[in-house]
Amino acid sequence: MSDHCAVFYLPPADRQMKKLAKQDPKRFAIVDGRIQQVEEDGWILSTRSELVKVLRNDLCIGEIRDLGSGGYRLFFFWQDLPEVKELYVTHVLPKRDVDAKARLNEVIAAVAKVRERFLAEG
């Protein structure tokens, strides 16, 4: 397992990021900076600093956190490769939309379904 991270956006998350870039360029710059920081710092430092939070270790699901007022949560699944840990962002949601535990569980279930489909397609 490698400490290096590469972040990729699946089509729904890519659309959400483009929408964010148009609606709120300042927040987009912050979120994009968080992504770059994860790639630069690597997995271990990112999880220790709580920039990356593992939500379900058994399903390889986590989130990149943009904390603060008006922040976003980027939900992803990961795949361990010998050289790099690949993070695939599936959902980019405003923090206020994922406050309740039931809503968080819905998002985790959705990410798990996307992960299954992604892995099945190879």
Stockholm file with secondary structure:
# STOCKHOLM 1.0

chainA/1-122         MSDHCAVFYLPPADRQMKKLAKQDPKRFAIVDGRIQQVEEDGWILSTRSELVKVLRNDLCIGEIRDLGSGGYRLFFFWQDLPEVKELYVTHVLPKRDVDAKARLNEVIAAVAKVRERFLAEG
#=GR chainA/1-122 SS CCSCEEEEECHHHHHHHHHHHHHCHHHHHHHHHHHHHHHHHCHHHHHHTTSEEEEETTTTEEEEECCSTTCEEEEEEEEECSSCEEEEEEEEEEGGGGCSHHHHHHHHHHHHHHHHHHHHHC
#=GC SS_cons         CCSCEEEEECHHHHHHHHHHHHHCHHHHHHHHHHHHHHHHHCHHHHHHTTSEEEEETTTTEEEEECCSTTCEEEEEEEEECSSCEEEEEEEEEEGGGGCSHHHHHHHHHHHHHHHHHHHHHC
//
